[in-house]
Amino acid sequence: MSQIEIRYEKARQREFCLLEAQGSLETDGTGGLRGQQKFAEIERLDNGQVLMRIGVHRAQGSLVKLKKPLAVLKKRVADDGSISYDIEAVVKEKFLFKLRPDVVL
């Protein structure tokens, strides 16, 4: 049986959040969202609601805690071929957008 090492350093953790939306996100460019640093503005409101703006569209959603947290792993291959993983982040919540976006002019 092989064993795989998984490293966890709390000091190196970053905060991630999932984004769940109905439908798909599309862009005008041929590369899609790949490589883009910023594609939307997300604002948390005091009442637990969330607003997301993409271009002229605005979607309203909520912040939901995940039932089970997810780990974001980064694979490392050593010179001797051994494989290990570093836990880069733990995802504990998601932005949930159930409704279709509104057009803001």
All heavy atoms as an XYZ file, in Angstrom:
833
protein
N       0.839     -1.175      0.000
C       0.000      0.000      0.000
C       0.885      1.240      0.000
O       1.848      1.325      0.729
C      -0.894     -0.014      1.251
C      -1.710      1.218      1.337
S      -2.704      1.518      2.814
C      -2.859      0.034      3.654
N       0.566      2.199     -0.855
C       1.335      3.451     -0.880
C       0.699      4.475      0.047
O      -0.494      4.476      0.254
C       1.430      4.037     -2.268
O       0.591      3.483     -3.163
N       1.532      5.337      0.549
C       1.063      6.410      1.400
C       1.385      7.741      0.744
O       2.449      7.900      0.147
C       1.727      6.336      2.771
C       1.312      5.131      3.565
C       1.892      5.169      4.963
O       2.700      6.009      5.296
N       1.447      4.231      5.778
N       0.469      8.674      0.868
C       0.655     10.010      0.310
C       0.658     10.995      1.467
O      -0.258     11.000      2.292
C      -0.461     10.355     -0.694
C      -0.422      9.378     -1.865
C      -0.323     11.788     -1.181
C      -1.562      9.543     -2.836
N       1.680     11.821      1.512
C       1.793     12.821      2.573
C       0.942     14.036      2.233
O       0.964     14.535      1.110
C       3.249     13.238      2.729
C       3.469     14.271      3.791
C       4.917     14.730      3.894
O       5.757     14.275      3.104
O       5.187     15.559      4.760
N       0.180     14.501      3.217
C      -0.612     15.725      3.070
C      -0.174     16.678      4.163
O      -0.244     16.351      5.341
C      -2.126     15.439      3.169
C      -2.535     14.507      2.024
C      -2.915     16.738      3.124
C      -3.985     14.101      2.051
N       0.309     17.862      3.752
C       0.812     18.857      4.701
C      -0.213     19.959      4.912
O      -0.815     20.436      3.960
C       2.101     19.490      4.174
C       3.205     18.517      4.018
C       4.465     19.236      3.565
N       5.313     18.262      2.910
C       5.959     18.468      1.796
N       5.904     19.631      1.204
N       6.701     17.523      1.272
N      -0.346     20.364      6.174
C      -1.271     21.439      6.526
C      -0.553     22.423      7.440
O      -0.082     22.045      8.499
C      -2.502     20.875      7.234
C      -3.459     21.918      7.749
C      -4.278     22.610      6.877
C      -3.537     22.213      9.096
C      -5.163     23.570      7.333
C      -4.423     23.173      9.566
C      -5.223     23.845      8.682
O      -6.098     24.794      9.133
N      -0.439     23.669      6.982
C       0.148     24.738      7.797
C      -0.901     25.836      7.918
O      -1.210     26.520      6.955
C       1.403     25.296      7.136
C       2.549     24.314      7.061
C       3.754     24.932      6.382
O       4.011     26.143      6.577
O       4.435     24.209      5.638
N      -1.443     25.994      9.108
C      -2.518     26.961      9.320
C      -2.077     28.381      8.976
O      -2.858     29.181      8.466
C      -3.006     26.893     10.761
C      -4.260     27.678     10.994
C      -4.858     27.404     12.351
C      -6.165     28.144     12.468
N      -6.886     27.815     13.665
N      -0.813     28.705      9.197
C      -0.317     30.065      8.936
C      -0.338     30.408      7.445
O      -0.417     31.571      7.073
C       1.094     30.215      9.486
N      -0.280     29.392      6.563
C      -0.243     29.634      5.114
C      -1.631     29.640      4.472
O      -1.760     29.817      3.267
C       0.583     28.537      4.436
C       2.043     28.604      4.760
C       2.845     27.612      3.938
N       2.645     27.846      2.522
C       2.436     26.868      1.636
N       2.394     25.623      2.009
N       2.287     27.148      0.361
N      -2.668     29.423      5.251
C      -4.005     29.292      4.689
C      -4.519     30.597      4.098
O      -4.310     31.662      4.653
C      -4.989     28.802      5.754
C      -4.683     27.414      6.237
C      -4.599     26.419      5.105
O      -5.562     26.202      4.396
N      -3.452     25.813      4.930
N      -5.209     30.455      2.967
C      -5.898     31.579      2.348
C      -7.393     31.327      2.463
O      -7.825     30.198      2.614
C      -5.488     31.703      0.887
C      -4.015     32.044      0.738
C      -3.644     32.235     -0.692
N      -3.659     30.944     -1.368
C      -3.586     30.797     -2.676
N      -3.504     31.849     -3.445
N      -3.600     29.612     -3.225
N      -8.171     32.382      2.378
C      -9.617     32.251      2.495
C     -10.230     32.166      1.110
O     -10.091     33.077      0.299
C     -10.177     33.454      3.255
C     -11.628     33.311      3.596
C     -12.118     34.435      4.483
O     -11.322     34.974      5.261
O     -13.304     34.769      4.383
N     -10.886     31.053      0.820
C     -11.567     30.842     -0.448
C     -13.059     30.722     -0.188
O     -13.483     30.384      0.908
C     -11.109     29.539     -1.108
C      -9.774     29.602     -1.781
C      -8.833     30.551     -1.467
C      -9.435     28.670     -2.740
C      -7.601     30.585     -2.084
C      -8.206     28.693     -3.368
C      -7.296     29.652     -3.044
N     -13.839     30.971     -1.216
C     -15.284     30.820     -1.133
C     -15.774     30.338     -2.494
O     -15.298     30.813     -3.528
C     -15.930     32.160     -0.768
S     -17.680     32.035     -0.447
N     -16.675     29.373     -2.510
C     -17.246     28.888     -3.760
C     -18.267     29.880     -4.291
O     -18.875     30.635     -3.529
C     -17.950     27.552     -3.548
C     -17.094     26.339     -3.303
C     -17.984     25.121     -3.077
C     -16.170     26.072     -4.459
N     -18.478     29.850     -5.584
C     -19.483     30.687     -6.234
C     -20.425     29.758     -6.985
O     -20.003     29.049     -7.899
C     -18.805     31.659     -7.206
C     -19.700     32.589     -7.983
C     -20.295     33.622     -7.047
C     -18.928     33.266     -9.086
N     -21.691     29.710     -6.562
C     -22.676     28.845     -7.209
C     -23.754     29.707     -7.841
O     -24.386     30.518     -7.164
C     -23.307     27.896     -6.190
C     -24.292     26.930     -6.804
C     -24.856     25.944     -5.796
O     -24.153     25.564     -4.850
O     -26.035     25.569     -5.966
N     -23.936     29.543     -9.140
C     -24.925     30.344     -9.869
C     -25.713     29.435    -10.804
O     -25.220     28.395    -11.239
C     -24.235     31.439    -10.671
N     -26.926     29.835    -11.100
C     -27.747     29.116    -12.057
C     -27.329     29.565    -13.451
O     -27.249     30.743    -13.717
C     -29.225     29.421    -11.830
C     -29.710     29.090    -10.438
C     -29.551     27.619    -10.107
O     -29.834     26.762    -10.916
N     -29.074     27.338     -8.909
N     -27.040     28.625    -14.333
C     -26.612     28.977    -15.681
C     -25.100     28.996    -15.784
O     -24.401     28.341    -15.030
N     -24.590     29.772    -16.701
C     -23.150     29.824    -16.921
C     -22.692     31.273    -17.053
O     -23.486     32.165    -17.347
C     -22.780     29.056    -18.190
O     -23.434     29.617    -19.314
N     -21.408     31.489    -16.826
C     -20.809     32.809    -16.988
C     -20.113     32.850    -18.340
O     -19.313     31.972    -18.653
C     -19.803     33.088    -15.866
C     -20.367     33.102    -14.457
C     -19.231     33.233    -13.450
C     -21.362     34.224    -14.284
N     -20.421     33.848    -19.126
C     -19.834     33.974    -20.458
C     -19.184     35.341    -20.603
O     -19.630     36.316    -20.007
C     -20.899     33.800    -21.538
C     -21.527     32.434    -21.537
C     -22.581     32.275    -22.617
O     -22.683     33.158    -23.493
O     -23.297     31.271    -22.583
N     -18.131     35.406    -21.431
C     -17.454     36.665    -21.713
C     -17.396     36.877    -23.219
O     -17.645     35.962    -23.997
C     -16.015     36.667    -21.152
O     -15.264     35.652    -21.817
C     -15.997     36.414    -19.659
N     -17.050     38.094    -23.599
C     -16.928     38.411    -25.020
C     -15.645     37.855    -25.619
O     -15.574     37.581    -26.796
C     -16.953     39.929    -25.233
C     -18.311     40.517    -24.864
O     -19.302     39.768    -24.900
O     -18.363     41.705    -24.534
N     -14.605     37.696    -24.806
C     -13.308     37.239    -25.309
C     -13.305     35.757    -25.637
O     -14.143     34.990    -25.178
N     -12.329     35.345    -26.428
C     -12.240     33.942    -26.837
C     -11.680     33.054    -25.730
O     -11.916     31.861    -25.716
C     -11.349     33.796    -28.089
O     -10.065     34.343    -27.787
C     -11.953     34.504    -29.268
N     -10.944     33.626    -24.779
C     -10.340     32.832    -23.713
C     -11.256     32.576    -22.531
O     -10.897     31.855    -21.612
N     -12.449     33.143    -22.532
C     -13.363     32.963    -21.415
C     -12.829     33.619    -20.151
O     -12.177     34.653    -20.202
N     -13.097     33.005    -19.017
C     -12.668     33.550    -17.729
C     -11.244     33.151    -17.364
O     -10.679     33.657    -16.409
C     -13.615     33.085    -16.614
C     -15.053     33.581    -16.731
C     -15.921     32.917    -15.677
C     -15.100     35.086    -16.582
N     -10.653     32.242    -18.105
C      -9.314     31.750    -17.792
C      -8.282     32.877    -17.841
O      -8.196     33.622    -18.795
C      -8.912     30.670    -18.788
C      -7.557     30.058    -18.482
C      -7.322     28.864    -19.313
N      -8.364     27.910    -18.945
C      -8.633     26.808    -19.600
N      -7.965     26.511    -20.664
N      -9.580     25.995    -19.197
N      -7.532     33.007    -16.776
C      -6.470     34.000    -16.724
C      -6.919     35.383    -16.283
O      -6.106     36.269    -16.112
N      -8.209     35.586    -16.088
C      -8.686     36.899    -15.663
C      -8.558     37.016    -14.150
O      -8.945     36.119    -13.410
C     -10.150     37.109    -16.054
C     -10.350     37.283    -17.535
C     -11.777     37.714    -17.837
O     -12.478     38.238    -16.990
N     -12.197     37.487    -19.070
N      -8.001     38.109    -13.695
C      -7.870     38.349    -12.269
C      -9.182     38.817    -11.656
O      -9.478     38.529    -10.519
C      -6.778     39.404    -12.008
C      -5.392     38.941    -12.388
C      -4.920     37.805    -11.519
O      -5.130     37.801    -10.322
N      -4.289     36.827    -12.123
N      -9.969     39.555    -12.427
C     -11.221     40.110    -11.916
C     -12.296     39.981    -12.983
O     -12.123     40.435    -14.100
C     -11.016     41.577    -11.543
C     -12.231     42.255    -11.002
C     -11.926     43.699    -10.657
C     -13.179     44.422    -10.235
N     -12.938     45.820     -9.971
N     -13.382     39.340    -12.642
C     -14.490     39.252    -13.591
C     -15.783     39.798    -13.004
O     -16.748     40.005    -13.710
C     -14.707     37.806    -14.066
C     -15.279     36.896    -13.017
C     -16.631     36.714    -12.915
C     -14.447     36.224    -12.142
C     -17.163     35.878    -11.948
C     -14.965     35.376    -11.184
C     -16.327     35.205    -11.087
N     -15.809     40.026    -11.672
C     -17.026     40.530    -11.031
C     -16.666     41.262     -9.750
O     -15.574     41.105     -9.217
C     -17.970     39.372    -10.712
N     -17.622     42.049     -9.262
C     -17.515     42.686     -7.949
C     -18.571     42.057     -7.058
O     -19.741     41.975     -7.438
C     -17.759     44.187     -8.050
C     -16.672     44.927     -8.775
C     -16.938     46.421     -8.829
O     -17.840     46.902     -8.119
O     -16.246     47.100     -9.602
N     -18.159     41.587     -5.889
C     -19.085     40.963     -4.954
C     -19.089     41.792     -3.678
O     -18.042     42.104     -3.129
C     -18.688     39.504     -4.666
C     -18.776     38.683     -5.955
C     -19.586     38.915     -3.580
C     -18.342     37.258     -5.820
N     -20.289     42.138     -3.239
C     -20.447     42.972     -2.049
C     -21.319     42.240     -1.034
O     -22.412     41.767     -1.362
C     -21.115     44.298     -2.445
C     -21.381     45.229     -1.311
C     -22.119     46.480     -1.772
O     -22.312     46.676     -2.986
O     -22.511     47.259     -0.893
N     -20.827     42.118      0.200
C     -21.620     41.522      1.280
C     -22.436     42.627      1.953
O     -21.897     43.639      2.372
C     -20.722     40.887      2.334
C     -20.029     39.649      1.876
C     -19.273     39.044      3.032
N     -18.485     37.918      2.597
C     -17.925     37.062      3.414
N     -18.037     37.212      4.712
N     -17.224     36.056      2.944
N     -23.737     42.399      2.075
C     -24.621     43.350      2.736
C     -24.790     42.959      4.200
O     -24.517     41.826      4.588
C     -25.975     43.384      2.024
C     -25.922     43.703      0.521
C     -27.312     43.619     -0.085
C     -25.309     45.065      0.284
N     -25.271     43.895      5.014
C     -25.418     43.659      6.450
C     -26.433     42.566      6.782
O     -26.316     41.894      7.795
C     -25.829     44.953      7.168
C     -24.726     45.997      7.128
O     -23.549     45.611      6.999
O     -25.048     47.192      7.223
N     -27.421     42.348      5.941
C     -28.481     41.384      6.224
C     -28.141     39.956      5.785
O     -29.015     39.100      5.727
C     -29.789     41.831      5.571
C     -29.680     41.939      4.064
O     -28.625     41.706      3.487
N     -30.768     42.315      3.428
N     -26.885     39.689      5.452
C     -26.475     38.358      5.021
C     -26.617     38.125      3.537
O     -26.248     37.066      3.024
N     -27.166     39.089      2.818
C     -27.305     38.976      1.368
C     -26.002     39.381      0.680
O     -25.152     40.039      1.261
C     -28.456     39.861      0.873
C     -29.816     39.443      1.393
C     -30.222     38.089      0.857
O     -30.167     37.850     -0.339
N     -30.623     37.202      1.747
N     -25.884     38.993     -0.588
C     -24.691     39.266     -1.385
C     -25.128     39.818     -2.729
O     -26.091     39.328     -3.323
C     -23.879     37.967     -1.594
C     -22.652     38.221     -2.420
C     -23.502     37.337     -0.278
N     -24.437     40.856     -3.215
C     -24.675     41.396     -4.559
C     -23.450     41.137     -5.419
O     -22.322     41.379     -4.993
C     -24.930     42.898     -4.513
C     -26.276     43.365     -4.002
C     -26.320     44.891     -3.980
C     -27.397     42.829     -4.865
N     -23.678     40.640     -6.632
C     -22.581     40.417     -7.575
C     -22.871     41.219     -8.838
O     -23.969     41.125     -9.396
C     -22.449     38.931     -7.924
C     -21.371     38.655     -8.949
S     -21.040     36.908     -9.254
C     -22.608     36.344     -9.894
N     -21.885     42.007     -9.266
C     -22.007     42.798    -10.487
C     -21.004     42.286    -11.515
O     -19.809     42.215    -11.237
C     -21.734     44.269    -10.201
C     -22.831     44.941     -9.442
C     -22.547     46.430     -9.249
N     -23.251     46.929     -8.090
C     -22.781     46.904     -6.844
N     -21.584     46.451     -6.602
N     -23.502     47.357     -5.844
N     -21.543     41.937    -12.682
C     -20.699     41.544    -13.820
C     -21.128     42.426    -14.978
O     -22.214     42.241    -15.537
C     -20.874     40.061    -14.185
C     -20.557     39.164    -13.004
C     -19.997     39.705    -15.374
C     -20.810     37.701    -13.250
N     -20.290     43.392    -15.331
C     -20.645     44.321    -16.400
C     -21.899     45.089    -16.042
O     -21.956     45.770    -15.028
N     -22.952     44.967    -16.870
C     -24.210     45.671    -16.621
C     -25.234     44.773    -15.915
O     -26.394     45.133    -15.796
C     -24.823     46.217    -17.930
C     -23.908     47.256    -18.551
C     -25.128     45.091    -18.891
N     -24.812     43.610    -15.450
C     -25.720     42.683    -14.790
C     -25.473     42.671    -13.283
O     -24.341     42.774    -12.824
C     -25.550     41.264    -15.351
C     -25.937     41.160    -16.770
N     -25.034     41.343    -17.796
C     -27.134     40.912    -17.354
C     -25.657     41.201    -18.945
N     -26.934     40.943    -18.706
N     -26.569     42.505    -12.527
C     -26.478     42.437    -11.072
C     -27.302     41.239    -10.599
O     -28.466     41.088    -10.967
C     -27.017     43.711    -10.448
C     -26.934     43.707     -8.930
C     -27.517     44.936     -8.357
N     -28.971     44.894     -8.606
C     -29.786     45.885     -8.379
N     -29.337     47.024     -7.925
N     -31.074     45.776     -8.621
N     -26.686     40.395     -9.778
C     -27.382     39.231     -9.219
C     -27.373     39.338     -7.705
O     -26.386     39.766     -7.107
C     -26.711     37.944     -9.660
N     -28.482     38.951     -7.097
C     -28.591     38.980     -5.648
C     -28.592     37.541     -5.136
O     -29.257     36.676     -5.691
C     -29.869     39.690     -5.220
C     -29.933     39.959     -3.751
C     -31.095     40.885     -3.402
O     -31.922     41.202     -4.240
N     -31.142     41.316     -2.169
N     -27.825     37.300     -4.087
C     -27.733     35.958     -3.543
C     -27.525     35.989     -2.047
O     -27.762     36.995     -1.385
N     -27.031     34.876     -1.513
C     -26.799     34.769     -0.074
C     -25.515     33.999      0.192
O     -25.003     33.289     -0.672
C     -27.986     34.086      0.600
O     -28.171     32.792      0.062
N     -25.015     34.133      1.408
C     -23.827     33.430      1.850
C     -24.283     32.205      2.631
O     -25.037     32.318      3.588
C     -22.971     34.345      2.733
C     -21.630     33.799      3.189
C     -20.721     33.541      2.000
C     -20.971     34.770      4.145
N     -23.854     31.007      2.199
C     -24.307     29.755      2.788
C     -23.100     28.962      3.280
O     -22.105     28.836      2.561
C     -25.083     28.919      1.732
C     -25.527     27.589      2.302
C     -26.261     29.690      1.187
N     -23.176     28.435      4.499
C     -22.113     27.574      5.018
C     -22.244     26.195      4.382
O     -23.347     25.671      4.231
C     -22.209     27.447      6.528
C     -21.818     28.709      7.254
C     -21.511     28.397      8.706
C     -21.121     29.645      9.437
N     -19.743     29.980      9.274
N     -21.111     25.594      4.008
C     -21.116     24.251      3.436
C     -21.353     23.220      4.536
O     -20.886     23.385      5.672
C     -19.781     23.963      2.753
C     -19.424     24.846      1.565
C     -18.036     24.503      1.056
C     -20.435     24.684      0.453
N     -22.043     22.132      4.220
C     -22.262     21.066      5.189
C     -20.939     20.415      5.576
O     -20.707     20.088      6.736
C     -23.219     20.016      4.628
C     -24.632     20.524      4.477
C     -25.532     19.470      3.895
C     -26.922     20.041      3.672
N     -27.811     19.089      3.015
N     -20.082     20.200      4.576
C     -18.750     19.644      4.811
C     -17.736     20.566      4.142
O     -17.887     20.895      2.969
C     -18.619     18.250      4.209
C     -19.462     17.208      4.875
C     -19.204     15.856      4.261
C     -20.018     14.786      4.936
N     -19.750     13.472      4.343
N     -16.696     20.990      4.858
C     -15.684     21.849      4.232
C     -14.920     21.098      3.142
O     -14.810     19.883      3.169
C     -14.764     22.242      5.384
C     -15.172     21.459      6.560
C     -16.429     20.741      6.260
N     -14.407     21.863      2.178
C     -13.602     21.315      1.087
C     -12.169     21.807      1.227
O     -11.935     22.931      1.662
C     -14.159     21.774     -0.262
C     -15.598     21.403     -0.570
C     -16.044     22.081     -1.853
C     -15.728     19.908     -0.698
N     -11.222     20.980      0.818
C      -9.814     21.363      0.855
C      -9.328     21.635     -0.562
O      -9.647     20.894     -1.492
C      -8.969     20.263      1.488
N      -8.548     22.699     -0.738
C      -7.902     23.014     -2.009
C      -6.464     22.522     -1.879
O      -5.708     22.996     -1.032
C      -7.933     24.529     -2.297
C      -7.214     24.837     -3.598
C      -9.363     25.031     -2.332
N      -6.096     21.536     -2.706
C      -4.785     20.892     -2.604
C      -3.857     21.313     -3.727
O      -4.307     21.570     -4.841
C      -4.944     19.367     -2.641
C      -5.853     18.737     -1.602
C      -5.959     17.238     -1.839
C      -5.347     19.010     -0.213
N      -2.561     21.346     -3.426
C      -1.535     21.608     -4.430
C      -0.591     20.405     -4.435
O      -0.030     20.034     -3.407
C      -0.764     22.882     -4.090
C       0.278     23.242     -5.113
C       0.936     24.552     -4.747
C       1.932     24.967     -5.788
N       2.575     26.239     -5.440
N      -0.434     19.807     -5.604
C       0.376     18.597     -5.739
C       1.854     18.950     -5.838
O       2.234     19.880     -6.547
C      -0.061     17.835     -6.983
C       0.639     16.523     -7.196
C       0.061     15.829     -8.423
C       0.706     14.492     -8.669
N       0.103     13.812     -9.839
N       2.698     18.168     -5.148
C       4.151     18.321     -5.225
C       4.769     16.976     -5.593
O       4.431     15.957     -4.993
C       4.726     18.772     -3.887
C       4.360     20.167     -3.501
C       5.034     20.511     -2.176
N       4.719     21.855     -1.777
C       5.519     22.876     -1.956
N       6.689     22.721     -2.528
N       5.156     24.080     -1.557
N       5.658     16.997     -6.575
C       6.387     15.791     -6.961
C       7.858     16.033     -6.673
O       8.467     16.954     -7.213
C       6.167     15.466     -8.460
C       6.928     14.212     -8.845
C       4.688     15.319     -8.769
N       8.436     15.193     -5.826
C       9.850     15.329     -5.450
C      10.737     14.728     -6.533
O      10.261     14.035     -7.443
C      10.096     14.644     -4.111
N      12.038     14.986     -6.447
C      13.003     14.459     -7.423
C      13.000     12.932     -7.466
O      13.255     12.338     -8.507
C      14.408     14.968     -7.098
C      14.529     16.473     -7.300
O      13.743     17.023     -8.103
O      15.402     17.089     -6.659
N      12.714     12.297     -6.327
C      12.691     10.829     -6.286
C      11.362     10.241     -6.760
O      11.174      9.034     -6.737
C      13.016     10.327     -4.875
C      11.976     10.752     -3.843
O      11.028     11.483     -4.205
O      12.122     10.346     -2.667
N      10.437     11.098     -7.198
C       9.158     10.645     -7.722
C       8.052     10.531     -6.685
O       6.918     10.213     -7.029
N       8.373     10.785     -5.434
C       7.336     10.703     -4.405
C       6.386     11.895     -4.535
O       6.779     12.981     -4.935
C       7.959     10.650     -3.011
O       8.662     11.842     -2.753
N       5.146     11.651     -4.186
C       4.104     12.672     -4.337
C       3.601     13.076     -2.958
O       3.383     12.241     -2.083
C       2.937     12.130     -5.176
C       3.417     11.806     -6.590
C       1.789     13.123     -5.227
C       2.382     11.111     -7.436
N       3.419     14.378     -2.772
C       2.801     14.900     -1.559
C       1.871     16.035     -1.949
O       1.933     16.550     -3.064
C       3.857     15.371     -0.552
O       4.559     16.478     -1.070
N       1.013     16.412     -1.036
C       0.050     17.484     -1.281
C       0.123     18.490     -0.151
O       0.285     18.131      1.011
C      -1.373     16.935     -1.370
C      -1.619     16.078     -2.584
C      -1.397     14.712     -2.540
C      -2.056     16.637     -3.772
C      -1.615     13.913     -3.649
C      -2.278     15.852     -4.884
C      -2.054     14.490     -4.816
O      -2.270     13.717     -5.924
N      -0.014     19.767     -0.492
C      -0.124     20.834      0.491
C      -1.566     21.326      0.467
O      -2.142     21.518     -0.605
C       0.794     22.019      0.156
C       2.262     21.675      0.316
O       2.575     20.773      1.106
O       3.085     22.319     -0.349
N      -2.138     21.531      1.637
C      -3.478     22.109      1.711
C      -3.324     23.622      1.613
O      -2.761     24.251      2.495
C      -4.197     21.700      3.009
C      -4.374     20.181      3.039
C      -5.546     22.409      3.110
C      -5.022     19.658      4.296
N      -3.776     24.191      0.496
C      -3.651     25.622      0.240
C      -4.749     26.430      0.924
O      -4.537     27.559      1.322
C      -3.695     25.900     -1.264
C      -2.499     25.351     -2.015
C      -1.233     26.119     -1.719
O      -1.261     27.357     -1.775
O      -0.211     25.473     -1.436
N      -5.947     25.849      1.011
C      -7.075     26.564      1.614
C      -8.134     25.561      2.033
O      -8.189     24.445      1.523
C      -7.671     27.564      0.631
N      -8.963     25.972      2.963
C     -10.140     25.208      3.360
C     -11.359     26.076      3.056
O     -11.449     27.207      3.524
C     -10.092     24.823      4.856
C     -11.353     24.090      5.258
C      -8.864     23.966      5.149
N     -12.264     25.557      2.230
C     -13.460     26.296      1.820
C     -14.593     25.903      2.754
O     -14.939     24.724      2.850
C     -13.831     25.980      0.353
C     -15.057     26.770     -0.072
C     -12.662     26.255     -0.567
N     -15.168     26.893      3.446
C     -16.218     26.621      4.428
C     -17.569     27.214      4.053
O     -18.573     26.898      4.678
C     -15.806     27.168      5.796
C     -14.564     26.513      6.339
C     -14.184     27.104      7.676
C     -12.897     26.467      8.174
N     -12.459     27.069      9.434
N     -17.608     28.085      3.035
C     -18.870     28.730      2.666
C     -18.916     28.990      1.168
O     -17.909     28.886      0.472
C     -19.054     30.034      3.444
C     -17.905     30.989      3.326
C     -17.958     32.130      4.335
O     -18.725     32.055      5.290
O     -17.225     33.097      4.134
N     -20.121     29.292      0.689
C     -20.292     29.584     -0.734
C     -21.264     30.741     -0.911
O     -22.133     30.983     -0.075
C     -20.791     28.355     -1.489
C     -22.203     27.926     -1.122
C     -22.617     26.710     -1.928
C     -23.993     26.216     -1.506
N     -24.382     25.026     -2.264
N     -21.083     31.457     -2.018
C     -22.037     32.469     -2.450
C     -23.037     31.753     -3.348
O     -22.661     31.150     -4.344
C     -21.358     33.592     -3.226
C     -20.411     34.425     -2.414
C     -19.108     34.615     -2.828
C     -20.811     35.027     -1.235
C     -18.230     35.390     -2.098
C     -19.946     35.803     -0.492
C     -18.659     35.986     -0.925
N     -24.306     31.810     -2.988
C     -25.347     31.110     -3.736
C     -26.252     32.127     -4.418
O     -26.869     32.967     -3.758
C     -26.159     30.222     -2.791
C     -27.329     29.463     -3.382
C     -26.852     28.495     -4.464
C     -28.075     28.711     -2.297
N     -26.321     32.055     -5.750
C     -27.163     32.945     -6.549
C     -28.212     32.077     -7.241
O     -27.915     31.372     -8.194
C     -26.320     33.713     -7.574
C     -25.307     34.614     -6.933
C     -24.006     34.176     -6.738
C     -25.654     35.880     -6.513
C     -23.076     34.999     -6.127
C     -24.727     36.705     -5.901
C     -23.432     36.262     -5.716
N     -29.455     32.115     -6.726
C     -30.538     31.273     -7.245
C     -31.321     31.949     -8.366
O     -31.904     31.273     -9.197
C     -31.521     30.915     -6.125
C     -30.953     30.035     -5.052
C     -32.024     29.736     -4.033
C     -31.496     28.873     -2.925
N     -32.523     28.593     -1.908
N     -31.350     33.275     -8.341
C     -32.186     34.019     -9.287
C     -31.383     34.491    -10.494
O     -30.177     34.661    -10.428
C     -32.826     35.212     -8.595
C     -33.651     34.883     -7.341
C     -34.095     36.173     -6.655
C     -34.832     34.012     -7.695
N     -32.087     34.755    -11.578
C     -31.448     35.290    -12.780
C     -31.014     36.721    -12.505
O     -31.649     37.452    -11.751
C     -32.407     35.247    -13.957
C     -32.785     33.817    -14.337
C     -33.764     33.805    -15.464
N     -33.206     34.254    -16.733
C     -32.502     33.491    -17.564
N     -32.236     32.247    -17.248
N     -32.050     33.980    -18.691
N     -29.928     37.177    -13.114
C     -29.456     38.546    -12.876
C     -30.371     39.602    -13.502
O     -31.060     39.343    -14.492
C     -28.071     38.569    -13.515
C     -28.071     37.453    -14.483
C     -29.035     36.428    -13.989
N     -30.345     40.799    -12.904
C     -31.050     41.960    -13.441
C     -30.076     42.767    -14.272
O     -28.877     42.773    -14.017
C     -31.566     42.846    -12.308
C     -32.535     42.129    -11.395
O     -33.329     41.336    -11.900
O     -32.487     42.395    -10.179
N     -30.609     43.494    -15.268
C     -29.791     44.401    -16.065
C     -29.844     45.785    -15.401
O     -30.923     46.288    -15.113
C     -30.280     44.476    -17.520
C     -29.463     45.499    -18.298
C     -30.195     43.115    -18.173
N     -28.685     46.357    -15.142
C     -28.589     47.678    -14.537
C     -28.100     48.644    -15.600
O     -27.019     48.479    -16.152
C     -27.617     47.681    -13.337
C     -27.533     49.062    -12.718
C     -28.032     46.636    -12.319
N     -28.895     49.634    -15.906
C     -28.513     50.600    -16.939
C     -28.054     51.894    -16.322
O     -28.368     52.300    -15.285
C     -29.679     50.873    -17.879
C     -30.150     49.632    -18.638
C     -31.377     49.977    -19.466
C     -29.049     49.102    -19.529
